[in-house]
Structure formats: C-alpha cells, structure tokens
Amino acid sequence: MRILNSIPKNDGFHMPAEYEKHYGCIIIWPERADSWQYGAVMARKAFTEVAKAISGSEKVTVLTSAEGYDTARELLPENIRVIEMSSNDSWARDYAPTFLKDNKGNIRGADWYFNAWGGLDDGLYFPWDKDNKMARKICDLYDIDVYNIQDFVLEGGSIHSDGEGTVLTTEECLLSAGRNPKMTKREIEKKLKNSLGADKIIWLKRGLYNDETNGHIDNICAFTSPGEVVLAWSDDKNDPQNEISKECYNILSNETDAKGRKLKIHKLPQPHPIYMTKQECDGLIHFNGQPTRTEHERLSASYINFYISNDAVIMPGFNDKNDKKAKEILENIFIGRKVIQIYARDILIGGGNIHCITQQIPIFYRNPTC
Ligand code: KQY
C-alpha cells in the first residue's frame, strides 16, 4: 500500500456507481451499548441477515473488535470472513474507504477525515479516532493504495455517484458547521470533483426529516442507473417529509447530469413515521450521562437506505404497510436483481440502515494479497 497525496481526478481515478460490479463488501460488527440496544443482540442478528444476503454474490468481510469476535464467528457463516480491527462503532459506509477506480481496472481508496458526523459542534460521539483510522487500515488489509484526504471531513453516506461523472449530495450535510466550515460551497464542490473524479455535483438542499447525520444523501435519494434516481416520497401534508421530498423533486427535475441527461425520478413511498419505544430506550446505555435516544423520538426510517449487490438489492423493512409497495417499486426498477427485504428496525435504532452499515469494494483486476 502507498499513501498518496496527489489528486485522484488527475490520476485518472473516479468513484464508480454502486450498481457496477463489486468484488466484495465490508461490514463492521455492532457492539456499542449506547448505539445498539440490549447488548446489540438484535442488531447482530439483523447485521448477520444483511451479510448473508450480500454474500450470495460477493465476498463479505466483517470487521470486529476482539470482544466481538466470538459472537461474529458464531453467527456468521463460514463463507464470510471475520477479521479483528478496532473501531468506535459500526458504520462502514461512512468510514471504510470510498473506493475509486481507473479505466484499467485498478482501484484505490479515499481516506477522508471522519469526525462522527459533526465533531465537537454536533457530532454524535467522542472519540472517533479508531473509526477515522479504518479507511487506511482497510486499504492496508487489501494492499490497495490510499489517497490521504484527511484535510477534508466527509462520510461515504453523504455522496452517491452515477459512475459517469455525476455526484449527488446535500447542502444540509456538506455545508454544516461541523464538517468543513472554513470552505465555501464552491471550494467544497471543487474538492469533491477532484477527489471523486466527477464533473457535476447535484446539490439537494435537505436530507430526510430528523436524520441525525445532517441529512445524508443515502437516506433520501440514490442513483439506480445512469440518468435515473429513486427519491424518498411522502404524500402526507402533515408530515414535514412531504415538503422536503417536493423540494428535492423540484431540484432533480430541473437538473441535468454530467452527460447532459434529464433525470428520471422514481418516487419511493416512505414508511409511516416510526418512533422509539420506552422499552427500546431502556436497552441503551447513556453516553456522557445523556440518553442517545428518547421515548417517542422519530427515527429516520427510509426504504432508500438499500445496498445494491451484484445480484440483489438488500432493502430495509419495518413491518409497515408500505413495505410491500416499496419492494415492488424497487423490483420494477432493478430488473435482473432480486430484491431482498430484511426487517431492519434494530439497525434503524442505531441511526442508519443497510446502506450505512455496508461499503462495496469494486471488482479489481488483481487478487487481494490478504
Ligand atoms: O450513516 C449513518 N446514517 C449512521 C449514523 C449513525 C449515527 C450514530 N448513532
């Protein structure tokens, strides 16, 4: 592994789309008692279901602390690798590397600075030092060169790429006070283009209602193919999500992508609002004397938070009336991939969902040396 300080775009590297071919997927085993209720017992089962569904068509590696190793190895089937690596929590999307590729089939990692979604401004835990080191460690594990982009705060869940030069993001997140407050929107856009090999950034204003990541894109909108997106949708005028979804729709319908295409927008209904119960709150320990969740708190549930594997789309379900409808819509969009719905309330309680706990590694034309 080499640590690179050059600019990915100048080196011919760009961020592929998630629907392009993968070599594998990284997941981090849940453990934190202020994120995962009742000792993460239910979360571990849900993570296992996700890992198994993905392992049907790509190599899954689960990273765990020494303490979590035995339960991980016991619950996960043998075709899934389990490797010890320390972390502060379990959000592979946000602090595993963002993988970039060139047109010869080489891949490299991007190592952004991670500050727990807002650092000392409005970050969600402290410290975050182990999470921040994971991208580099993972590149070392796979013997992949890594771009040092530690001068810029970014999480993988705040960007989506169409693989053809367009990147989607939100102002709410990237312009938040806890990320890169000294940079202007223009400077941030340039940094994204250079780091992700992109030509066009499409900015939505806001992410999902009450999303504690400051509105990550991966909970509200995703590319499903070049020129096509799927958007979280609410028709309920009494739900604040209704106005946010309409605002996103207007922005997207007036945009073109890097290739000059108008976007086709698929609306994906939202689950009905989901709230924390007292029993769930009782299963979480406090962080610094403060509860991480409160009873009746609305969770940021969204069907958009799915993972696209080589042969399937792994999407969350919430035992909600809209589960079936959302699954059918994704089945009609992702022809040729099976849509697998996994009950994911126990992941949602941690603050994210299936996309947030996974990170794809694009196919690359060299066997990993690990
Ligand atoms: O990327 C995410 N959606 C993860 C947010 C987790 C916040 C910590 N509770």
Boltz pocket constraint, residues with backbone or C-beta under 6 A from the ligand:
constraints:
  - pocket:
      binder: B
      contacts: [[A, 35], [A, 91], [A, 93], [A, 94], [A, 124], [A, 157], [A, 212], [A, 213], [A, 216], [A, 349], [A, 350], [A, 351], [A, 352], [A, 353], [A, 356]]
      max_distance: 6.0
